Amino acid sequence: MVAALIPQPGDSSRYLVQQRLPGGSRALLWEFPGGKVESGETDEAALARECREELDVELAVGRRLWEGKHTYPDLTVELVLYACRWVSGEPKPLGAHALRFLTPPEMTALPFCEADIPLLEDLVAGRMELSR
Ligand SMILES: Nc1nc2c([nH]c(=O)n2[C@H]2C[C@H](O)[C@@H](COP(=O)(O)OP(=O)(O)OP(=O)(O)O)O2)c(=O)[nH]1
């Protein structure tokens, strides 16, 4: 799984997060935009494609910021987070229940997917090199 850390244009202390749809797996939990890497695809191409499909935005995918593995009862997820920036488009919740721009401390107040908990801890603690 690849996921995007996308700063809000004009306020780089906030990042885009989305709430999963009701009814499916991890229903209504929060996550970073992204999805599965298909065979033959690079992480960067998969992330750009997922964000085009899910949000209708064009992104430039930058550095790998974080990676971790989590086992759910139904699925083992290897999650890789990439620093991204906007190229064009206004985000629309095409594949999500809701979208928000939040600071990392605000994110920790929401119910996130379990795989994201250590990621959020590192983000809040400043253990990710966001600007380089
Ligand atoms: N995009 C994204 N997915 C995440 C994050 N954290 C996390 O555990 N996941 C999990 C939730 C899903 O089980 C899976 C994402 O797969 P997906 O977005 O392609 O899955 P989906 O909702 O279309 O369908 P599915 O899980 O029901 O097969 O990874 C995250 O931060 N971003």
The ligand as a Tripos MOL2 file, in Angstrom:
@<TRIPOS>MOLECULE
LIG
   32    34     1     0     0
SMALL
NO_CHARGES

@<TRIPOS>ATOM
      1 N1         -5.0140    4.2970    1.5090 N.pl3     1 LIG1
      2 C1         -4.7230    3.8850    2.7310 C.ar      1 LIG1
      3 N2         -5.0220    2.6170    3.1320 N.ar      1 LIG1
      4 C2         -4.7050    2.2830    4.3860 C.ar      1 LIG1
      5 C3         -4.0770    3.1790    5.2710 C.ar      1 LIG1
      6 N3         -3.9050    2.5520    6.4680 N.ar      1 LIG1
      7 C4         -4.4130    1.3020    6.3530 C.ar      1 LIG1
      8 O1         -4.4480    0.4370    7.2190 O.2       1 LIG1
      9 N4         -4.9040    1.1300    5.0720 N.ar      1 LIG1
     10 C5         -5.5450   -0.1020    4.6540 C.3       1 LIG1
     11 C6         -7.0340    0.0530    4.5010 C.3       1 LIG1
     12 C7         -7.3740   -0.9600    3.4280 C.3       1 LIG1
     13 O2         -7.5940   -2.2150    3.9750 O.3       1 LIG1
     14 C8         -6.1330   -0.9540    2.6100 C.3       1 LIG1
     15 C9         -6.3240    0.0580    1.4990 C.3       1 LIG1
     16 O3         -6.6830   -0.5710    0.4040 O.3       1 LIG1
     17 P1         -7.5850    0.1140   -0.6620 P.3       1 LIG1
     18 O4         -7.8520    1.5460   -0.3190 O.co2     1 LIG1
     19 O5         -7.0680   -0.2460   -1.9830 O.co2     1 LIG1
     20 O6         -8.8010   -0.7710   -0.3060 O.3       1 LIG1
     21 P2        -10.2790   -0.5370   -0.5840 P.3       1 LIG1
     22 O7        -10.8400    0.3390    0.4470 O.co2     1 LIG1
     23 O8        -10.4540   -0.1600   -2.0030 O.co2     1 LIG1
     24 O9        -10.8150   -1.9860   -0.4130 O.3       1 LIG1
     25 P3        -10.6080   -3.1410    0.6010 P.3       1 LIG1
     26 O10        -9.6860   -2.8110    1.7170 O.co2     1 LIG1
     27 O11       -12.0020   -3.3250    1.0700 O.co2     1 LIG1
     28 O12       -10.1080   -4.2080   -0.2970 O.co2     1 LIG1
     29 O13        -5.0590   -0.5280    3.4280 O.3       1 LIG1
     30 C10        -3.7690    4.4950    4.8280 C.ar      1 LIG1
     31 O14        -3.2470    5.3710    5.5440 O.2       1 LIG1
     32 N5         -4.1100    4.7980    3.5500 N.ar      1 LIG1
@<TRIPOS>BOND
     1     1     2 1
     2     2     3 ar
     3     2    32 ar
     4     3     4 ar
     5     4     5 ar
     6     4     9 ar
     7     5     6 ar
     8     5    30 ar
     9     6     7 ar
    10     7     8 2
    11     7     9 ar
    12     9    10 1
    13    10    11 1
    14    10    29 1
    15    11    12 1
    16    12    13 1
    17    12    14 1
    18    14    15 1
    19    14    29 1
    20    15    16 1
    21    16    17 1
    22    17    18 2
    23    17    19 1
    24    17    20 1
    25    20    21 1
    26    21    22 2
    27    21    23 1
    28    21    24 1
    29    24    25 1
    30    25    26 2
    31    25    27 1
    32    25    28 1
    33    30    31 2
    34    30    32 ar
@<TRIPOS>SUBSTRUCTURE
     1 LIG1         1 GROUP 0 **** ****
